[in-house]
Amino acid sequence: MKLEVRNITKKFDGNEVLHGVSFEVESGRALGLLGRNGAGKTTTIRIIMDVFRANSGEILLDGKKFEQKKHQIGYLPEERGLYPKKTVIEQLVYLGRIRGVSKAQATANAKKWLKRLEVSEYENRKLETLSKGNQQKVQLASTLVCDPEIVILDEPFSGLDPVNSRILQDVVKELIANNKIVIFSSHQMSYVEEFCEDIAIINKGDVVLSGDLDDIKRTFGENQLVLSATNYNLKELNEIISSKFATVATVTGVNKDELIIRLADGVTRNELLNRLIAQNVEIEHFETYKPSLNDIFVSQVGEENVDNTGKENA
């Protein structure tokens, strides 16, 4: 299946918050839907789910108008919303049934996912008695109890310790391997890089970058190198580049303990390497710059209120 979001606009009280948002995602691939708080991600998700109606644009599934009621959608919202005083199993079965699943199938699905997420022992406990991490896993089970074709996960790793994060990572990989359409929204860029082959970055209601993540990384790393030396520290190496190679390369940043260098038009990496060696620079590391998703994200939306893990601060 292919889900296409085409030129979606949305207004609230006359204020347009989405300005022609477009992207697509296919079965067996995960799309990272990224953006700062207030960028329009949640509004876009709610339009996909038919919670909001777009003012213009369309959503297609395999080239035809997407009729949400004819398909199972599993949605894990950032703001969790289960019933704290109900037992785990009864609310999972209830949520499955209101999505059109029979009681018997909903019960079987609920037990399957509780077992897979290693919380079967709590199925007859009230949700409020569980730890935050286990409540999160029950929330994920509620997302999957209807056996959805389309899975939308908004900050799914929030509140999970490393062990539970690994369980959830394995589940997400299984969903992708089982040809589900997966839309994954998170500020933790390491998870997005692990799961998502495609990304769409929304900034102030516009998609500012979208496509295959590997292709995007190659484009952003084009004509750039990382460089370090054994006989010069970064400050000294920066001074050498700036004073002796200004027409050949420009220092654009620092990546851990290395300089990021952009070659001038027409200059090859071998030419720069030979000049460095001629200046008695003992090369420790010299290779094509491969930007992280966090670097790309910051370049598109700015770094204010974004920490170095890619997670926005409140």
PANU-275787 format. One record per residue (C-alpha): residue number from 0; residue in three letters; chain; x, y, z. Coordinates in steps of 0.5 Angstrom, whole numbers, plus 2048, in hexadecimal, padded with zeros to 3 digits. Layout:
REM PANU-275787
+-----+-----+----+-----+-----+-----+
:   i :  aa : ch :  c1 :  c2 :  c3 :
+-----+-----+----+-----+-----+-----+
: NUM : ala :  A :   X :   Y :   Z :
...
+-----+-----+----+-----+-----+-----+
//
This chain:
REM PANU-275787
+-----+-----+----+-----+-----+-----+
:   i :  aa : ch :  c1 :  c2 :  c3 :
+-----+-----+----+-----+-----+-----+
:   0 : met :  A : 800 : 800 : 800 :
:   1 : lys :  A : 802 : 807 : 7FF :
:   2 : leu :  A : 7FF : 80D : 803 :
:   3 : glu :  A : 800 : 814 : 800 :
:   4 : val :  A : 7FF : 81A : 803 :
:   5 : arg :  A : 7FE : 820 : 7FE :
:   6 : asn :  A : 7FE : 827 : 7FF :
:   7 : ile :  A : 7FA : 827 : 806 :
:   8 : thr :  A : 7F8 : 82E : 808 :
:   9 : lys :  A : 7F5 : 82F : 80F :
:  10 : lys :  A : 7F2 : 835 : 812 :
:  11 : phe :  A : 7F0 : 837 : 81A :
:  12 : asp :  A : 7EC : 83D : 81B :
:  13 : gly :  A : 7EE : 840 : 814 :
:  14 : asn :  A : 7F6 : 83E : 816 :
:  15 : glu :  A : 7F9 : 839 : 811 :
:  16 : val :  A : 7FD : 835 : 815 :
:  17 : leu :  A : 7FF : 830 : 80F :
:  18 : his :  A : 801 : 833 : 808 :
:  19 : gly :  A : 800 : 82D : 803 :
:  20 : val :  A : 803 : 827 : 807 :
:  21 : ser :  A : 805 : 821 : 802 :
:  22 : phe :  A : 809 : 81B : 803 :
:  23 : glu :  A : 808 : 813 : 802 :
:  24 : val :  A : 80A : 80D : 806 :
:  25 : glu :  A : 809 : 806 : 803 :
:  26 : ser :  A : 808 : 7FF : 807 :
:  27 : gly :  A : 80E : 7FC : 809 :
:  28 : arg :  A : 812 : 803 : 80A :
:  29 : ala :  A : 811 : 808 : 810 :
:  30 : leu :  A : 811 : 80F : 80F :
:  31 : gly :  A : 814 : 814 : 814 :
:  32 : leu :  A : 80F : 81A : 815 :
:  33 : leu :  A : 813 : 81F : 818 :
:  34 : gly :  A : 813 : 826 : 81B :
:  35 : arg :  A : 813 : 82A : 821 :
:  36 : asn :  A : 80D : 82B : 826 :
:  37 : gly :  A : 808 : 82F : 822 :
:  38 : ala :  A : 80A : 82E : 81B :
:  39 : gly :  A : 804 : 82A : 819 :
:  40 : lys :  A : 806 : 823 : 81A :
:  41 : thr :  A : 800 : 821 : 81E :
:  42 : thr :  A : 7FB : 825 : 81A :
:  43 : thr :  A : 7FD : 821 : 814 :
:  44 : ile :  A : 7FD : 81A : 818 :
:  45 : arg :  A : 7F5 : 81C : 81A :
:  46 : ile :  A : 7F4 : 81E : 813 :
:  47 : ile :  A : 7F6 : 817 : 811 :
:  48 : met :  A : 7F2 : 814 : 816 :
:  49 : asp :  A : 7EC : 818 : 814 :
:  50 : val :  A : 7EB : 81B : 81B :
:  51 : phe :  A : 7EC : 822 : 817 :
:  52 : arg :  A : 7EA : 824 : 810 :
:  53 : ala :  A : 7EF : 827 : 80C :
:  54 : asn :  A : 7ED : 82E : 808 :
:  55 : ser :  A : 7F0 : 82B : 802 :
:  56 : gly :  A : 7F4 : 826 : 7FF :
:  57 : glu :  A : 7F3 : 81E : 7FF :
:  58 : ile :  A : 7F6 : 818 : 802 :
:  59 : leu :  A : 7F6 : 812 : 7FE :
:  60 : leu :  A : 7F7 : 80A : 7FF :
:  61 : asp :  A : 7FA : 807 : 7F9 :
:  62 : gly :  A : 7F8 : 80C : 7F5 :
:  63 : lys :  A : 7F0 : 80D : 7F7 :
:  64 : lys :  A : 7ED : 811 : 7FC :
:  65 : phe :  A : 7EF : 80F : 803 :
:  66 : glu :  A : 7E9 : 80D : 807 :
:  67 : gln :  A : 7EB : 80C : 80E :
:  68 : lys :  A : 7E5 : 808 : 810 :
:  69 : lys :  A : 7E7 : 802 : 80C :
:  70 : his :  A : 7EE : 801 : 80F :
:  71 : gln :  A : 7F1 : 800 : 815 :
:  72 : ile :  A : 7F5 : 805 : 818 :
:  73 : gly :  A : 7F9 : 804 : 81E :
:  74 : tyr :  A : 7FB : 80B : 822 :
:  75 : leu :  A : 800 : 80C : 828 :
:  76 : pro :  A : 7FF : 813 : 82A :
:  77 : glu :  A : 804 : 817 : 82D :
:  78 : glu :  A : 7FF : 819 : 833 :
:  79 : arg :  A : 7FD : 812 : 835 :
:  80 : gly :  A : 7F6 : 811 : 836 :
:  81 : leu :  A : 7F4 : 80A : 83A :
:  82 : tyr :  A : 7EF : 809 : 840 :
:  83 : pro :  A : 7F3 : 809 : 846 :
:  84 : lys :  A : 7EE : 805 : 84A :
:  85 : lys :  A : 7EC : 800 : 845 :
:  86 : thr :  A : 7F0 : 7F9 : 845 :
:  87 : val :  A : 7F5 : 7F8 : 83F :
:  88 : ile :  A : 7F1 : 7F3 : 83C :
:  89 : glu :  A : 7EA : 7F6 : 83C :
:  90 : gln :  A : 7EC : 7FC : 839 :
:  91 : leu :  A : 7F0 : 7F9 : 833 :
:  92 : val :  A : 7EA : 7F5 : 831 :
:  93 : tyr :  A : 7E6 : 7FB : 832 :
:  94 : leu :  A : 7EA : 7FF : 82D :
:  95 : gly :  A : 7EB : 7F9 : 828 :
:  96 : arg :  A : 7E3 : 7F8 : 828 :
:  97 : ile :  A : 7E2 : 800 : 827 :
:  98 : arg :  A : 7E6 : 7FF : 821 :
:  99 : gly :  A : 7E2 : 7F9 : 81E :
: 100 : val :  A : 7E6 : 7F3 : 820 :
: 101 : ser :  A : 7E2 : 7EE : 824 :
: 102 : lys :  A : 7E3 : 7EC : 82B :
: 103 : ala :  A : 7E6 : 7E6 : 82A :
: 104 : gln :  A : 7EB : 7E9 : 825 :
: 105 : ala :  A : 7EC : 7EF : 829 :
: 106 : thr :  A : 7EE : 7EA : 82F :
: 107 : ala :  A : 7F2 : 7E6 : 82B :
: 108 : asn :  A : 7F6 : 7EC : 828 :
: 109 : ala :  A : 7F6 : 7F0 : 82F :
: 110 : lys :  A : 7FA : 7E9 : 832 :
: 111 : lys :  A : 7FE : 7E9 : 82D :
: 112 : trp :  A : 801 : 7F0 : 82D :
: 113 : leu :  A : 801 : 7F0 : 835 :
: 114 : lys :  A : 806 : 7E9 : 834 :
: 115 : arg :  A : 80A : 7EC : 82F :
: 116 : leu :  A : 80B : 7F3 : 833 :
: 117 : glu :  A : 80C : 7EF : 839 :
: 118 : val :  A : 807 : 7F1 : 83D :
: 119 : ser :  A : 802 : 7EB : 83D :
: 120 : glu :  A : 802 : 7EB : 845 :
: 121 : tyr :  A : 7FF : 7F1 : 846 :
: 122 : glu :  A : 7F9 : 7F0 : 841 :
: 123 : asn :  A : 7F4 : 7F0 : 847 :
: 124 : arg :  A : 7F7 : 7F5 : 84B :
: 125 : lys :  A : 7F4 : 7FD : 84A :
: 126 : leu :  A : 7F9 : 801 : 846 :
: 127 : glu :  A : 7FA : 806 : 84B :
: 128 : thr :  A : 7FE : 801 : 84F :
: 129 : leu :  A : 803 : 800 : 84A :
: 130 : ser :  A : 80A : 803 : 849 :
: 131 : lys :  A : 80A : 809 : 844 :
: 132 : gly :  A : 80E : 804 : 83F :
: 133 : asn :  A : 809 : 7FF : 840 :
: 134 : gln :  A : 803 : 803 : 83F :
: 135 : gln :  A : 807 : 806 : 838 :
: 136 : lys :  A : 807 : 7FE : 836 :
: 137 : val :  A : 800 : 7FD : 837 :
: 138 : gln :  A : 7FE : 804 : 833 :
: 139 : leu :  A : 802 : 801 : 82D :
: 140 : ala :  A : 7FE : 7FA : 82E :
: 141 : ser :  A : 7F8 : 7FE : 82E :
: 142 : thr :  A : 7FB : 801 : 827 :
: 143 : leu :  A : 7FC : 7FB : 824 :
: 144 : val :  A : 7F6 : 7F7 : 827 :
: 145 : cys :  A : 7F2 : 7F8 : 820 :
: 146 : asp :  A : 7F7 : 7F5 : 81C :
: 147 : pro :  A : 7F8 : 7FC : 818 :
: 148 : glu :  A : 7FA : 7FD : 811 :
: 149 : ile :  A : 7FD : 804 : 813 :
: 150 : val :  A : 801 : 805 : 819 :
: 151 : ile :  A : 802 : 80C : 81C :
: 152 : leu :  A : 807 : 80D : 821 :
: 153 : asp :  A : 808 : 813 : 825 :
: 154 : glu :  A : 80E : 813 : 82A :
: 155 : pro :  A : 80D : 80C : 82B :
: 156 : phe :  A : 814 : 80C : 82F :
: 157 : ser :  A : 812 : 811 : 834 :
: 158 : gly :  A : 812 : 80E : 83B :
: 159 : leu :  A : 816 : 808 : 839 :
: 160 : asp :  A : 81C : 805 : 83D :
: 161 : pro :  A : 821 : 802 : 838 :
: 162 : val :  A : 81F : 7FB : 839 :
: 163 : asn :  A : 818 : 7FD : 837 :
: 164 : ser :  A : 81A : 801 : 832 :
: 165 : arg :  A : 81D : 7FB : 82E :
: 166 : ile :  A : 817 : 7F7 : 82F :
: 167 : leu :  A : 813 : 7FD : 82B :
: 168 : gln :  A : 819 : 7FE : 826 :
: 169 : asp :  A : 818 : 7F6 : 824 :
: 170 : val :  A : 810 : 7F7 : 824 :
: 171 : val :  A : 811 : 7FD : 81F :
: 172 : lys :  A : 816 : 7F9 : 81B :
: 173 : glu :  A : 811 : 7F3 : 81A :
: 174 : leu :  A : 80B : 7F8 : 818 :
: 175 : ile :  A : 810 : 7FB : 813 :
: 176 : ala :  A : 812 : 7F4 : 811 :
: 177 : asn :  A : 80A : 7F2 : 811 :
: 178 : asn :  A : 809 : 7F7 : 80B :
: 179 : lys :  A : 805 : 7FC : 810 :
: 180 : ile :  A : 805 : 803 : 80E :
: 181 : val :  A : 809 : 806 : 814 :
: 182 : ile :  A : 809 : 80E : 815 :
: 183 : phe :  A : 80E : 80F : 81B :
: 184 : ser :  A : 80E : 816 : 81E :
: 185 : ser :  A : 814 : 817 : 823 :
: 186 : his :  A : 819 : 81C : 825 :
: 187 : gln :  A : 81E : 817 : 827 :
: 188 : met :  A : 821 : 817 : 820 :
: 189 : ser :  A : 825 : 810 : 822 :
: 190 : tyr :  A : 81F : 80C : 822 :
: 191 : val :  A : 81C : 810 : 81B :
: 192 : glu :  A : 823 : 80E : 818 :
: 193 : glu :  A : 822 : 807 : 81A :
: 194 : phe :  A : 81B : 806 : 818 :
: 195 : cys :  A : 81A : 80A : 812 :
: 196 : glu :  A : 81C : 80A : 80B :
: 197 : asp :  A : 818 : 810 : 809 :
: 198 : ile :  A : 817 : 817 : 80D :
: 199 : ala :  A : 813 : 81D : 80C :
: 200 : ile :  A : 815 : 823 : 810 :
: 201 : ile :  A : 80F : 828 : 812 :
: 202 : asn :  A : 811 : 82F : 814 :
: 203 : lys :  A : 80B : 834 : 815 :
: 204 : gly :  A : 806 : 831 : 811 :
: 205 : asp :  A : 80B : 82F : 80B :
: 206 : val :  A : 80F : 829 : 809 :
: 207 : val :  A : 816 : 82C : 808 :
: 208 : leu :  A : 819 : 825 : 807 :
: 209 : ser :  A : 817 : 81E : 805 :
: 210 : gly :  A : 819 : 818 : 802 :
: 211 : asp :  A : 81D : 812 : 802 :
: 212 : leu :  A : 822 : 813 : 809 :
: 213 : asp :  A : 828 : 810 : 805 :
: 214 : asp :  A : 827 : 814 : 7FF :
: 215 : ile :  A : 826 : 81B : 804 :
: 216 : lys :  A : 82D : 819 : 808 :
: 217 : arg :  A : 831 : 818 : 801 :
: 218 : thr :  A : 82E : 81F : 7FF :
: 219 : phe :  A : 830 : 822 : 805 :
: 220 : gly :  A : 837 : 81F : 806 :
: 221 : glu :  A : 838 : 821 : 7FF :
: 222 : asn :  A : 83F : 824 : 7FE :
: 223 : gln :  A : 841 : 824 : 805 :
: 224 : leu :  A : 846 : 820 : 809 :
: 225 : val :  A : 848 : 81F : 810 :
: 226 : leu :  A : 84F : 820 : 812 :
: 227 : ser :  A : 853 : 81F : 818 :
: 228 : ala :  A : 85B : 81F : 819 :
: 229 : thr :  A : 860 : 81C : 81E :
: 230 : asn :  A : 865 : 822 : 81E :
: 231 : tyr :  A : 860 : 827 : 81F :
: 232 : asn :  A : 85A : 829 : 823 :
: 233 : leu :  A : 853 : 82B : 820 :
: 234 : lys :  A : 854 : 832 : 821 :
: 235 : glu :  A : 85B : 832 : 81E :
: 236 : leu :  A : 859 : 82E : 818 :
: 237 : asn :  A : 853 : 833 : 817 :
: 238 : glu :  A : 858 : 838 : 817 :
: 239 : ile :  A : 85C : 835 : 812 :
: 240 : ile :  A : 856 : 834 : 80D :
: 241 : ser :  A : 854 : 83B : 80E :
: 242 : ser :  A : 85B : 83E : 80D :
: 243 : lys :  A : 85E : 839 : 807 :
: 244 : phe :  A : 858 : 836 : 804 :
: 245 : ala :  A : 852 : 83B : 804 :
: 246 : thr :  A : 851 : 83B : 7FC :
: 247 : val :  A : 851 : 833 : 7FD :
: 248 : ala :  A : 84D : 831 : 803 :
: 249 : thr :  A : 849 : 835 : 808 :
: 250 : val :  A : 848 : 832 : 80F :
: 251 : thr :  A : 840 : 832 : 811 :
: 252 : gly :  A : 840 : 82F : 818 :
: 253 : val :  A : 842 : 829 : 81C :
: 254 : asn :  A : 840 : 822 : 81D :
: 255 : lys :  A : 842 : 81F : 823 :
: 256 : asp :  A : 84A : 820 : 823 :
: 257 : glu :  A : 84A : 821 : 81C :
: 258 : leu :  A : 84A : 827 : 817 :
: 259 : ile :  A : 844 : 827 : 812 :
: 260 : ile :  A : 847 : 82A : 80B :
: 261 : arg :  A : 843 : 82C : 805 :
: 262 : leu :  A : 847 : 82C : 7FF :
: 263 : ala :  A : 847 : 832 : 7FA :
: 264 : asp :  A : 844 : 831 : 7F3 :
: 265 : gly :  A : 848 : 82D : 7EF :
: 266 : val :  A : 84D : 82A : 7F4 :
: 267 : thr :  A : 84E : 823 : 7F5 :
: 268 : arg :  A : 84F : 820 : 7FC :
: 269 : asn :  A : 856 : 81D : 7F9 :
: 270 : glu :  A : 858 : 824 : 7F8 :
: 271 : leu :  A : 857 : 826 : 7FF :
: 272 : leu :  A : 85A : 820 : 802 :
: 273 : asn :  A : 860 : 821 : 7FE :
: 274 : arg :  A : 861 : 828 : 800 :
: 275 : leu :  A : 860 : 826 : 807 :
: 276 : ile :  A : 865 : 821 : 807 :
: 277 : ala :  A : 86A : 826 : 803 :
: 278 : gln :  A : 869 : 82B : 80A :
: 279 : asn :  A : 86B : 825 : 80E :
: 280 : val :  A : 864 : 824 : 811 :
: 281 : glu :  A : 864 : 81D : 813 :
: 282 : ile :  A : 85D : 81A : 812 :
: 283 : glu :  A : 859 : 816 : 817 :
: 284 : his :  A : 852 : 816 : 814 :
: 285 : phe :  A : 850 : 818 : 80D :
: 286 : glu :  A : 84A : 816 : 80A :
: 287 : thr :  A : 843 : 818 : 807 :
: 288 : tyr :  A : 83F : 81C : 80C :
: 289 : lys :  A : 838 : 818 : 80E :
: 290 : pro :  A : 834 : 81D : 811 :
: 291 : ser :  A : 82F : 81A : 817 :
: 292 : leu :  A : 828 : 81B : 816 :
: 293 : asn :  A : 828 : 820 : 81C :
: 294 : asp :  A : 82D : 824 : 818 :
: 295 : ile :  A : 828 : 824 : 812 :
: 296 : phe :  A : 822 : 825 : 817 :
: 297 : val :  A : 826 : 82B : 81A :
: 298 : ser :  A : 828 : 82E : 813 :
: 299 : gln :  A : 820 : 82E : 811 :
: 300 : val :  A : 81D : 831 : 817 :
: 301 : gly :  A : 822 : 834 : 81B :
: 302 : glu :  A : 825 : 832 : 822 :
: 303 : glu :  A : 821 : 836 : 827 :
: 304 : asn :  A : 81F : 832 : 82C :
: 305 : val :  A : 822 : 82B : 829 :
: 306 : asp :  A : 827 : 827 : 82D :
: 307 : asn :  A : 82C : 823 : 82A :
: 308 : thr :  A : 828 : 81D : 82A :
: 309 : gly :  A : 823 : 820 : 826 :
: 310 : lys :  A : 81E : 820 : 82B :
: 311 : glu :  A : 81B : 827 : 82C :
: 312 : asn :  A : 81A : 82A : 833 :
: 313 : ala :  A : 814 : 82C : 836 :
+-----+-----+----+-----+-----+-----+
//
